[in-house]
């Protein structure tokens, strides 16, 4: 019985640590802007194009979008949204940057 209990507690502990690690990995990026400081127009545009600060698709995010211009680590501005965005964000108007000829 004692061995079963120890095994269970070990598994529960490992599961708990794994959940904490997954939660931290999925934490949102550092804030690039204060949502409260956005104008009504900017808030409306973000809603209209379905903007989210964190993309669910690692192959599609603002940092890879043609409309994004980096300004600082993990942050930038979007030409379509007219304001600051997170590089990890995504909206319905994503347009992949063209590959530069090389």
C-alpha positions in Angstrom: 0.0 0.0 0.0 2.8 2.4 0.9 4.5 1.9 -2.5 1.2 2.6 -4.3 0.8 5.8 -2.3 4.3 7.0 -3.1 3.9 6.2 -6.7 0.6 8.1 -6.8 2.1 11.1 -5.0 5.1 11.1 -7.4 2.8 11.1 -10.4 0.6 13.8 -9.0 3.6 15.9 -8.2 5.1 15.5 -11.7 1.7 16.3 -13.3 1.4 19.4 -11.2 4.9 20.6 -12.2 4.1 19.9 -15.8 0.9 21.9 -15.6 2.7 24.9 -14.1 5.4 24.7 -16.8 2.8 24.6 -19.5 1.0 27.5 -18.0 4.2 29.6 -17.9 5.1 28.7 -21.5 1.6 29.9 -22.6 1.8 33.1 -20.6 1.2 36.2 -22.7 4.1 38.3 -23.9 5.2 41.4 -22.1 2.7 44.2 -22.6 3.5 46.2 -25.7 0.8 48.7 -25.0 -1.9 49.6 -22.5 -5.3 48.5 -23.9 -6.9 51.3 -21.9 -4.8 53.9 -23.8 -6.0 52.8 -27.2 -8.4 55.2 -29.0 -12.0 54.0 -29.7 -11.0 53.8 -33.4 -8.0 51.5 -32.6 -10.2 49.3 -30.4 -12.8 49.0 -33.1 -10.3 48.1 -35.8 -8.8 45.4 -33.5 -12.2 43.9 -33.0 -13.1 44.1 -36.7 -10.0 42.1 -37.8 -10.1 39.7 -34.8 -6.8 40.8 -33.3 -5.4 38.7 -30.4 -2.1 39.3 -28.6 -1.1 35.7 -28.8 -1.5 33.6 -32.0 -2.5 30.0 -31.8 -0.5 29.2 -35.0 3.3 29.5 -34.7 3.6 29.9 -38.4 1.3 33.0 -38.4 2.0 35.9 -36.1 2.5 39.6 -36.4 6.3 39.3 -36.4 6.0 37.5 -39.7 3.4 39.8 -41.2 4.0 42.3 -44.0 2.1 45.0 -42.1 4.3 44.7 -39.0 7.3 47.0 -38.2 9.4 45.9 -35.1 10.0 48.7 -32.6 11.4 46.8 -29.5 11.8 43.3 -28.3 8.6 41.5 -29.0 6.7 44.6 -29.9 6.0 46.7 -33.0 3.4 48.6 -34.9 0.8 47.5 -37.4 0.1 49.5 -40.5 -3.4 48.2 -40.7 -4.3 48.7 -37.0 -2.5 52.1 -36.8 -0.9 51.3 -33.5 1.2 49.1 -31.3 0.9 45.3 -31.4 2.7 42.3 -29.9 5.0 40.4 -32.3 3.2 37.2 -31.1 -0.2 38.6 -32.0 -2.4 37.7 -35.0 -5.4 39.1 -36.8 -7.6 38.0 -39.7 -5.7 40.3 -42.1 -2.3 38.4 -41.8 -0.2 38.7 -44.9 3.1 36.8 -44.8 6.2 38.9 -45.6 7.6 38.2 -49.0 10.9 36.2 -49.2 13.7 38.6 -50.1 15.6 37.6 -53.2 19.1 36.6 -52.3 
